[in-house]
Amino acid sequence: MAMDDNEVRDSATSLGRLSRRAFLSRMGAAGVATAAVAVNPLHSSGESAGAQTADAPAAASIPGTIPVTLKVNGESHAVMIDPRSTLLDTLRETLHLTGTKKGCDHGQCGACTVHIDGRRVYSCLSFAAMQQGVEITTIEGLGQPEHLHPMQAAFVEHDGYQCGYCTSGQIMSAAAMVKEPWGAADADVKEAMSGNICRCGAYPNIVAAVQSLRRTA
């Protein structure tokens, strides 16, 4: 029904008394209320909050994920992951094993090196879903502060690190490298470890740490 002249004038006068801030505040409150109804379809259907809560577990299932079982550091982990997830992201984000570092994420720096069945592998280039049925070892499984792996102890003794970001990958690569058929010279170690980059430039100490272990093996 159309408003008469007096109603129009009263409405205009009322709006005129609103400050700009008050007007925006009212509009914002109305927008929030509208959004709340829009994102809660149960509100309009008359269903109770209890019914909404009861349906919550079903909503927790993420479409597109697949079940994967990974054996990491001697323990089996059954997880639901995106089939495109890399082993690196699954270790860090799903299993919370953050000792394995994400550096370049393109297989160029070696910070994410782990062992798969004893072989050194860039975890950023490996799909987690393809690593079922194998033994995965991360820096956490190689050794702990109270029981260091010999290569970890060698890096500590020879100061084979500076900022430390590449160190876990360096150690994992070196621990596998000493079991591979490389020559005895420092140049052979440098070649064998060339896939692991240290942006701080601690290469002489890294080589010294690796060689100290090779000579006592």
C-alpha positions in Angstrom: 0.0 0.0 0.0 1.4 3.4 -1.0 2.3 5.8 1.8 0.6 9.2 2.0 2.5 12.5 2.0 2.7 12.7 5.8 4.2 9.2 6.1 6.8 9.9 3.4 7.7 13.1 5.1 8.0 11.4 8.5 10.2 8.6 7.1 12.5 11.1 5.3 12.8 13.1 8.5 13.7 9.9 10.5 16.4 9.0 8.0 17.7 12.5 8.1 18.4 12.2 11.8 20.6 9.1 11.3 24.3 9.8 11.2 26.3 8.2 8.4 27.9 5.9 11.0 24.6 4.8 12.5 23.2 4.1 9.0 26.2 1.9 8.1 26.0 0.1 11.4 22.4 -0.8 10.9 23.1 -1.9 7.3 26.0 -4.0 8.5 23.8 -5.7 11.2 21.2 -6.5 8.7 23.8 -8.0 6.3 25.2 -10.3 9.0 21.7 -11.5 9.9 20.9 -12.2 6.3 24.2 -14.1 5.8 23.5 -16.2 8.9 20.2 -17.3 7.5 21.7 -18.0 4.1 24.5 -20.3 5.4 22.1 -22.2 7.7 19.5 -23.9 5.5 18.1 -25.7 8.5 17.0 -22.4 9.9 14.4 -21.9 7.2 13.2 -25.5 7.2 12.3 -25.3 10.9 14.6 -28.1 12.0 16.1 -27.9 15.5 19.8 -27.1 16.3 20.0 -30.7 17.7 19.2 -32.1 14.3 21.9 -30.0 12.8 24.5 -31.2 15.3 23.5 -34.8 14.7 24.3 -34.4 11.0 27.8 -32.9 11.7 29.8 -36.1 11.6 28.6 -36.9 8.1 29.7 -33.5 7.0 33.2 -34.1 8.3 34.0 -36.5 5.4 35.9 -34.6 2.8 34.8 -35.5 -0.8 37.6 -36.6 -3.1 40.0 -38.0 -0.4 41.2 -41.6 -0.4 42.3 -44.0 2.4 46.1 -44.6 2.5 48.2 -46.5 5.0 51.8 -45.4 5.3 54.5 -47.0 7.4 56.6 -44.2 8.7 59.5 -44.7 11.2 58.2 -48.2 12.0 54.6 -47.2 12.7 51.6 -47.6 10.4 49.3 -44.6 9.9 45.9 -44.9 8.2 45.0 -41.5 6.9 42.5 -39.9 4.4 44.3 -37.7 1.9 43.9 -35.9 -1.4 45.2 -38.4 -4.1 47.4 -35.5 -5.3 49.1 -35.0 -2.0 52.9 -35.3 -2.0 54.7 -37.4 0.6 56.2 -34.2 1.9 52.9 -32.5 2.6 51.4 -35.7 4.0 54.3 -36.1 6.4 54.2 -32.4 7.5 50.5 -31.5 7.4 48.8 -34.8 8.1 51.3 -36.8 10.3 52.9 -33.6 11.8 56.4 -34.8 11.2 57.9 -31.4 10.5 61.5 -32.3 10.7 61.3 -32.9 6.9 61.5 -29.4 5.4 59.8 -27.8 2.4 62.4 -25.8 0.6 61.9 -25.4 -3.2 59.0 -27.9 -3.5 60.5 -28.7 -7.0 63.1 -31.4 -6.2 66.0 -28.9 -6.5 67.3 -28.3 -3.0 67.1 -31.6 -1.1 65.7 -30.2 2.1 62.8 -32.7 2.0 65.0 -35.8 1.6 63.7 -39.0 3.3 64.5 -42.7 3.0 62.2 -45.1 1.2 63.3 -48.7 1.8 66.7 -47.3 2.6 67.1 -45.1 -0.5 67.2 -41.4 -0.4 64.3 -39.7 -2.1 62.9 -36.2 -2.5 59.6 -36.4 -0.7 58.3 -33.3 -2.6 58.4 -35.3 -5.8 56.7 -38.4 -4.5 52.9 -39.0 -4.3 52.0 -40.3 -0.8 49.4 -42.6 -2.3 52.2 -44.5 -4.2 54.2 -45.2 -1.0 52.0 -47.8 0.6 53.8 -51.0 1.5 57.2 -49.4 1.8 59.3 -48.4 4.8 59.5 -44.6 5.1 62.1 -43.1 7.4 62.3 -39.4 8.3 64.8 -37.5 10.4 62.7 -38.2 13.4 63.0 -41.9 12.9 66.8 -41.7 12.1 67.7 -40.5 15.6 66.6 -38.4 18.5 68.5 -36.0 20.8 68.9 -38.7 23.5 70.0 -41.3 20.9 71.6 -39.6 17.9 72.3 -41.5 14.7 76.1 -41.5 14.0 75.6 -39.1 11.0 73.7 -36.7 13.3 76.5 -36.9 15.8 79.1 -36.2 13.1 77.3 -33.1 11.9 77.2 -31.8 15.5 80.9 -32.6 16.0 82.0 -30.9 12.7 79.5 -28.0 12.8 77.9 -29.2 9.6 75.1 -26.6 9.7 74.4 -22.9 10.1 70.8 -21.8 9.9 69.8 -25.5 10.1 67.0 -25.4 7.5 68.7 -27.8 5.1 70.3 -29.9 7.8 67.7 -32.7 8.1 67.8 -33.3 4.4 71.6 -33.2 4.4 71.8 -35.7 7.1 69.2 -38.0 5.5 71.1 -37.9 2.2 74.5 -38.4 3.8 73.2 -41.4 5.9 72.1 -43.1 2.7 75.1 -42.0 0.7 77.6 -43.8 2.9 76.0 -47.1 1.9 76.4 -46.3 -1.8 79.4 -47.1 -4.0 81.1 -43.7 -4.1 84.8 -43.0 -4.2 86.8 -42.2 -1.1 87.8 -38.6 -2.0 86.2 -35.4 -0.8 85.3 -34.6 -4.5 83.3 -37.9 -4.5 81.4 -36.8 -1.4 80.7 -33.4 -3.0 79.3 -35.1 -6.1 77.2 -37.5 -4.1 75.8 -34.7 -2.0 75.3 -32.3 -4.9 71.5 -32.7 -4.8 71.4 -31.1 -1.3 71.9 -27.3 -1.3 73.2 -25.4 1.7 72.4 -21.7 1.1 74.6 -20.8 4.1 77.6 -22.4 2.4 78.6 -24.9 5.1 79.9 -27.4 2.5 83.4 -27.9 3.9 82.0 -28.9 7.3 79.4 -31.1 5.8 82.0 -32.9 3.8 84.2 -33.2 6.9 81.2 -34.7 8.8 80.5 -37.3 6.1 84.1 -38.2 5.7 84.7 -38.7 9.4 82.0 -41.3 9.4 83.1 -43.0 6.3 86.7 -43.4 7.6 85.6 -45.0 10.8 83.0 -47.3 9.2 
